[in-house]
Amino acid sequence: MAPKRAPREVFLASGLTVFIALERLLGDAPGPETVRVESACTPTCDGRECGDDGCGGSYGDCADGSFCLEEAGICF
């Protein structure tokens, strides 16, 4: 029996077409493969200069000596 492989995560930009090819190595036992697709997240960066983009990323960082007011997305 082949060892269980760790899951892989891939984060993609919206609007992309992606093709997934699954390949088995010699010695792998036949069996089911699972591919899970979660809904896309589109950050709304309108007028924001810093803070969490709501999709696991950031709008940007503030300059040294200033801080981000996250709710407003502006640097002070």
N, C-alpha and C positions, 0 to 999 in steps of 0.2 A: 504494500500500500504506500502510495506517495505521501510525503509529509504535507501537512496543511500549510498553505501559503497565507501570508498576512494580507489583509485587504489593502487595496491601493486607492488613494483619493486623488482625483484630478479636478482642479478648479479651472473653468473655462469662461471666457468672456461671452456675453450674450450675443446672439446673432450668428454664431458659428455653426457650421454643419460638421458633425463628428462621425467618423466611422470607427467602429470597434472591432478588432480582429482578435479572437482568442486562439491561442496556439498551445498545443500540448507537446511536452518534451518526451523523448523516448523513455519508456519505462513508466510513464504516467498511466494510471488506470483510467479507463473511460468513466465518465460520470458527469453529473450536471455542473454547470458553471452558473454563477449568479452575477448579474450586472444590475446595479441599482442606479437609477437616475433620479436625482432630487430636483425640485423646481429651481429655476434660475433666479438669481437675485440681481436686481439692477439698482445700483446706488443712485440716489438723487442728490447731486452735488450742487444744485442751483445756488450760487452765491456763497457757498461755504468755503472756508479756507483751512479748517482744521476739524478734528474730531472723528468719531466713529462713523463710517459710511453705511452702517446697518447691514453690510454684506461680508463682514469679517476683515475689512480693510480700513483705510483711513483716508480722509480728504487731504491731509497733509499735516505738517508740523509747524508750530509757531517758532519764530526766531528766538535765539537765546535771550533770556531776561523777560520774556512774555509768557503768557499761559493761554490755554484754550478755554473759552466758555462753550462747553460742549453743546448745550441746548440751542445756542444760537449759531454755532459753527464759526465763531470769530475769535481772533487773537487779541489779547490785551497786553 
